[in-house]
Each structure stands twice: as C-alpha cells, then as structure tokens.
C-alpha cells in the first residue's frame, strides 16, 4: 500500500502544486451568511482548482477517496457514506474510526466510479494529485471538491486550508475553527514539554520503508512533509538533508544513504503500521544499519501503529503526542 503511494509520488516529484484551496469566506463569513448556512441554505466553496462548487445545502452524504479527507470528515462530525479502501484505513488511521455503515468504493489508486455514484452522494472529496479523468467522470453525476492534498512548501497551512474548505462544504465552519484552535494549543503545549525536558532543538529523521527480495527501500520525510512540519513546530530539527519531492516532501534512499545523516542527538522514527517492520527485521543483520550512531545508541523508535502521516488535525495531534512522548521519556 505504501509502495503504491510512493510510486505515484516519484512520478510527481517535479510537479509544483497550485495554491491551496480556499473558501469563499475564509474565517470571515458575515452573520447573515453564517445563519443561512446553519439553517441548511446554499453553500459555495472554491476548491484547489479555483473552481466554485455550489451546493443547495451543506453536504451530508459525502464520499472520500483519500484517507486524510475521510478522517477530516469524521473529525467534523460527518461520517462519510463511502471511502476508498476502508480496510486499509482501519490499519493506517486510528485517530478517527469509520462506522461499519461506510461502504468501500474500491482502492485509492482505482476507486470505482459506479460504486461512488450508486451511493447517490451530495459530494465527492478527492485530492488534486488524482488523475483529472476521474474528476471528469465523477462530475457527470455529482459535485466534486478537490483538495490540494499535500504541498511541501507549507504542508501545515495546506492541511488547515483543506480542512477549512471541507468544513465549509459540510456546514461545519464553527467546528473547524474550534478543532484547529485545539490543535494549535496542543502544539504549543507539546513544545513547552519538549523544552522543559531539555530536548528543544534536537534532531529527528522520520521514515518508512519496504522490502522487495533482498532490496530495502527507505523513504525519508523531508522538512516539507506534513509530520516533519509538526515536529518542527514542536521545536525539533529535521536532520534529513537529501533530495525530496516538491509535493509530499518525501525522498528515496537505501540503507547506505542513511550514513549521510549527521548529528549526535538524532532520533530515527519510522512507521510500520501494516506489521512489516523492515528496520527491526529486514535490517537486523545489515552491518551498515547496525553501525549507524543512532542505531548503536538505541535512538530508533517505531511510531505507534495507526498514526497516519498524511492526515488531518487529529492525526497530526496524535503524531505530536508521540513526538512528545519520545523526546521527554
């Protein structure tokens, strides 16, 4: 699953994303418009394409074709009627649970248009990185809201913009403001705890990986990756200086490439939510891996399973809590 996403990311490495999605009234809806929306009146939102999406009423039957957007909907109190790869969501995302009623509409790589349309949704939410023909196919039957999904130039702000845009579409502006305020407060509190533990300014590298035969591929998260920006907001420093793509802020290397990581305080964090732990198992007898300073000194940490590294405010808050636990224990 991670491998499939990575293949798409490599293809996108030279692509520069357009500006993050914005709403018609970002944070400043006048009282009359707010009252109309609260009463179920028309909603207009401008998505990441710059396209205005107008709904007769806030969407309540929504299909999400990416897990981050599905998580955002649940956070806002709107259980999606359909999600791509619900089983995978249950493995990789634990910040917000899906109900048993949520219909699986196919894989994230190839969702089923027929399955989506059969649910008669008010709205379909998908990411800008999707192939345009899928958007065109869906728009023949249902309004489609396209989020940015990722932007390594400022992924935290991008996440906030996507979340706010979705909130407007489902009539949950007030809830979104409260949730984002709570998230900012959690970051501030976490930063204080790390500083109090004397860990401010210390370094990290976040990565995931997979094994194909004897070959192990590693994907480091650069400074622009969403979870890296969370850690940086907590007062830490990203030690990965290798090349990354412009969309997700992700790189590609092998175990030898990890020898370029510098710093006596670096902690190496990794995700293995699917149960395949290439770092503890696949590299156990690899001399390059075992000789790395952070491995020798016991500064390797498997992140708690089910923290989605491409999620919304709740997954980001989960990750922040995990970082605080690691750097203050």
Number of C-alpha atoms within 10 A of each C-alpha: 10 12 13 10 11 17 10 13 20 17 10 16 17 12 13 13 18 12 13 24 28 24 23 17 15 13 12 9 14 9 9 9 15 18 12 13 22 16 12 15 15 17 21 19 23 21 26 24 16 15 13 14 18 14 17 11 19 23 22 18 17 25 30 25 27 23 24 25 26 30 29 28 25 17 21 19 13 19 22 26 22 25 30 25 20 22 12 14 21 15 15 18 25 17 22 17 14 21 12 7 10 15 19 19 25 19 17 21 16 13 18 18 15 11 14 26 17 10 15 14 19 20 25 24 23 24 20 21 17 18 10 9 9 14 21 11 11 18 14 10 15 16 18 21 26 25 27 24 27 27 24 22 17 17 26 23 15 22 27 19 22 27 28 24 30 28 26 25 28 24 25 20 23 15 16 23 16 11 17 17 12 15 17 15 12 17 22 14 16 24 23 16 18 23 18 11 13 12 17 18 15 20 21 25 23 24 20 19 22 18 16 7 7 8 11 16 17 21 20 28 29 27 27 25 28 28 25 25 23 21 26 20 17 24 20 22 19 21 22 22 15 16 14 23 23 22 25 25 24 24 23 18 15 14 17 10 12 17 13 12 18 14 13 11 16 22 24 21 18 24 24 22 18 13 9 14 18 19 23 13 10 16 17 11 10 12 10 13 18 14 12 16 19 19 15 11 14 10 15 19 16 17 18 13 16 20 23 24 19 20 25 27 23 24 23 25 22 18 24 23 15 16 22 21 13 15 18 14 7
